[in-house]
Amino acid sequence: MYWTGLSPDEARKHLANKDKSKRDKRMSLKEAVQKYVKDGDNIGVGGFVDCRQPMAIIHEIIRQGRKDLTLTFPSEGLSVEYLAGAMALDENHLNIKRLELAYWAHEAFGISPLFRYLAENGKIEIEDWSNANMSARLKAGAMGIPFIPYRSPMGSDLVKTNRSKVIDCPFTGKPVLLLPAAHPNVAIIHVQEADMYGNCRIQGPTFVCPETSMASAYTIVTCDRLIEHEEMTRYPNRISIPYFSVDAVVEVPFGAYPGNTHGIHYFDEKHIVEFRTACDKLRKGDSGPLKEYYDNYIYGVEDFGEFISKIPYKQLQHIQKIESGIRLEAGYTAL
């Protein structure tokens, strides 16, 4: 058996020795990535497809460049597409070695051009799982157990594409699938609200962000709003990720843009199409539009705030109004 990221024993030792004190964890995004994201790391990516993607962190990783990355997630879209774009443009600056995943695409916005490009050209290792399997693997990591029994997807070819093991259940005698725990070196997660200590509120689906944080050695969190600790603890049952599993907190409004953040803003369909079109052109042999995109929006700016300043205000206002309308129709109240 081989492990990517930390082994269960390494993870337990790390957790036992980790500083769990309630301390101020605010820092710049540049500092957080420099401190916690290293070459060869297994990165647990938060969010789901194009929802609540940790885009600000992704931009900073791209600017700083990292090599031989493993990406671990159930289903993602924009975040890994941006990393793949940087790799496709310059593998010596940033490259992805391995994927442990269930799905990488953009749902309503189409399949991933760059997943197709990397896979067809043999540039990445792929370990294929189901969504439920990847969620369970991260759950096992969060629980501190080396594996977790599961019934799906026995009967499919997925068991041939990963490290799962089929055994006879010691209680029923029937076949059961054992899934190895996932322990990324670092989790990258965007949330609506956090406090200075790292407590996080997630509105809407939590996906597997809490489990990914608890399973990982370190966690970087960006938030749309940094709120007072007293406000956070006023409703302790609404804390989705506890402070002791978070290592860096950065307030970044629109930190999941151009994806959506529930209760904050909707998808920017115009910008997503612009980016995805450039990705598709690279896959077909024309890297010019994607290089221009990265030079303008990522390498040509100092930070994510400067990137957002390049987006027309009316465009940002539009996606906020759409999300506000959706929330009102659904009967949601403010955070």
N, C-alpha and C positions, 0 to 999 in steps of 0.2 A: 504494500500500500504506500502511495506517495501522497504528500500534502502540498497544496499550493497556498501561499500565505502562511499562517501559523498552524502547527499541528495542535491537536487538542491539549497535549501536555504543555506545550509552549504557551498556549493561550491561558491556561489555568495559572501557570507561573506568573505570566505578565499581569493578569488581573489581581493576583494576590499582592503583587508589589506595586501596583499602580496607585498614584496619589489620588485619593478619593475625597480630598478636602474640598470644602465649599470656598472657592477662590475666584477672583476675577479672571475670566478666560477671554476677554475681549482682546483682539489683535487685528492687524491688517490682514487682508487675504494673501498678500505677498508673503508676509511672515509665516502664516499658517501653512501655506504650500511648501515653503522652504524648509520648515521644521518637520512636517509630518509626511510628505509625499516624496519617496525615494525611488531611484532606478530599481527595477526588479520587483516593485511592490505589487501585491494583489489589492486592487481597489474595489471596494463594495460600493456600487452606485445606487443612490437613493432615487425615489420617485418611481413612476411607472409610465413607460412609453414616452409621451411628450407632456406628461403631467408632473408638475412640481420637480422639474429636472434641476440638478445643481449646476446650472449653466455658468454662473459667475466663477465657481471653483474650476470648472472645466477650462474656461478662458485663461485663467491664471496658470493652470498646469501646462496649457499649450504655450503660453508665453515663456515660461521657464524651461519647458522641454523635459521630458522624462523618457527613459528607454526600458524595453523589455517588460512592459506592463502586462499584468493579468487583470481582466475586468470580470467581476462577478456580479450577476444580477438575474432576476427572473425575466423581466421584459423592459427594454429601454428603447429610446429613439434618438432624440436630438443630442443628448450628452455624448453618447458613444459615436454618433455620426460626426460630431465636431472633432473628437480625438482622431477618428479615422481619416478625416480630411487633412489634419495636420500631418499625419503619417504619410498619406498619399502624396502630399506636396514635398515632404522632406523627411525620409526615414532616419536620417542621421540626427535630426533634432528631436523627434518624438516617434516612438513606435510601440505598437501593441504586439505582444508575443502570443497571448492566449486569451480565449473567451470561455467562460463557464456561464451558460445562458439557456433560456428557453425561447426568447423572441427578440429580434432586433429589427424594427421597421417603424412606420409612422402612422399606422392605421388609416385614417381618412386621407392622409397626405401621401399614401403609397408605400411601396416597399423601399428598403434602404439601398440606394445605388452603391454606397461605399462598402457595405457588408458584402454585396455581390462582387465588387471589384477585388476586395482583399481575399475573399474565399476562392474566387475563380483563378486568381494568380498565385495561390498557395502561400500567401504571406502571413497567415495566422493559424494557430492551433485552435480547434473548436471542440469543446466538450458539450454535447447536446443533452438537455434535460427538459422535463415538462415544467410549466409554471409552478405547479403544486410541489414538485420535487425541489426546485430551487428555494422556494419559500420555506419548505421543511428543513432543508440543509442549513439555512440561516437561523431558523428557529432552534435547531440542535446546537448551533454555535452559541446562541444567546443563552441556552440552558446549561451549557458547559458539559454536554455529553458528546462522546466521539462519533456517534451515529444515531440515526432514528429510523425505526421500522415504518414501512409504507406499503400500500397495496398497488398504487398506480406508479408507473404505467406498465406493469407486468402484462405480457401478452402482446407487447409492441416491440419494434426493433430498437427503441430508445435504450433498452438495457444493454445493447451492444455498443453504444456510443459513449459510455461514461464509466465511472468507477463503482457503480452500485453492485451489490452482491445479493444473489437470491439464495436464501436458506430455508430450511423447514422450520416453521415456528415451533419452539420448544413446548408450547402449551396446546396448540391445536393440531400440529403436525402438517399444516398446510403451508404452501410456499409464501414467503413474505420477502419484500425487497428491503435491504438495508442501505441507507443513504449516508455517505460520510458528511460530517459536520463541515460547514464553511466558516473559516476564520480569516477574513481579509486583514491585511496590514493596516489599512485605513479606510474608513467610510466617509463618503462625501454626500451631504444631505442638505436640502433646502426646506425650510419650514416657514409658516406664516409669522410666528412669534417665538422669541426666546428671551431669556434674561441673561444677565452678565455671567451667571454661574454655569449656564448650559442647559437649564431646564427648557424644554421645548413644547409648544402647543402646535398641534397639527389640526387644521380644520378640514373636514371631509375625510376621504379615505386615507388611512395611514400607510397603505400598501405594506411593505415589509421594512420600512425605515426604522422603527424601534428595534426590530430584531437584527437588522444589519449593523446598527450602532452597537448594540450589546455584544454582538459576535466579533466585532473588530477590535484590534489593538488600540487604535486611535480613531477619533471622529472629528471631522471639521463640519461645522454647521454654519450655513448662511441663513439669514432671516430677513423678511420684509420689514419687520418692526422689532426693535429691541425695547422691551418693556421692563418696568420696575419689578424687582423680585416679589415685593408685597402684592402686586397685582397678579403675578403668576401663581402665587401660593394661595390666593383667595379662593381659587377653584382647583384644589390639588388633583381631583379626579380627571381634570382635563389636561394634565401633563402627560404628553405622549412619550417623550424621551427624557429620562432623568439626568440630572446634572453630572452624576459620577461617571457616566459613559461618554461624556463630551469633553474634548480637549481644547477646542478653539471655537469662538463665536464671533461672527462678523455680520454686522448689519449691512445688507445690500438690497435696497428696494429694487423690485423687478428682477431679483436674482435668478429666477427660472425662465426669464424671457429668452426666446420667443415662444416657449411653451406656456401652458397655463398654470396658475396657482389659484386653487379654489378659494373664492371669496375675495380675491385681490384683482386678478385680471384674466381675461380669456386668452386663447391662442392668438398670436398675430399671424393669421393665415397668409397675408401678403409677404411677410418676411420669411416665413418658413418655406414658401414656394420659391422665393428668390434664392435661398440657401440650397434647397434640395435640387433646384434646376442646375445650379453651378456644380453640385456633386455629380449629377447625372452626366453633365458634359465632360467632367474629368474621366468618368468611367468609359466614355466613348472616345477618349483620346485628346480632348481639349482641356488642358489644366488652367488656361488663362483666366476664365471667370472666377474659379475658386481661389486662385492665387490673389486676384484682385480683391475678393471678398475678405480674405484673411489679412491682407496688407492694410485694408481700410478699417476693418472692424475689430481685429484682434491684435496683430503686431503693431499697428499704427496708433494704438491708444495706450495710455498708462494703466488704466484700470477699467473695471466693468462700468463704473459710473460714466466714464468718458465714452464708452461704447453706447450706452443708453442715450447719451446726449446727441448722438448721431441719428437717432430714430426720430422722425417727425413727431412733434408733440400731439398733433391731431390723431396720429396712428396709435399712440399710447393711450390717449383719452378714449378712443373708440373701443379698445379692448377692455378698458376698465368699465365703460358703460355697458358693454355686452354682458360682462360678468355680473355687474350690479343688477341688471334686468333679470338674468337667470336666477340670481339669489332671491329677488323679490317674488318672482313667479313661483319658486319652490317653497316660499314661506320661511327662508332662513333669516335669522337675526344676526346682528353684528357680532364680531368676535368678542 
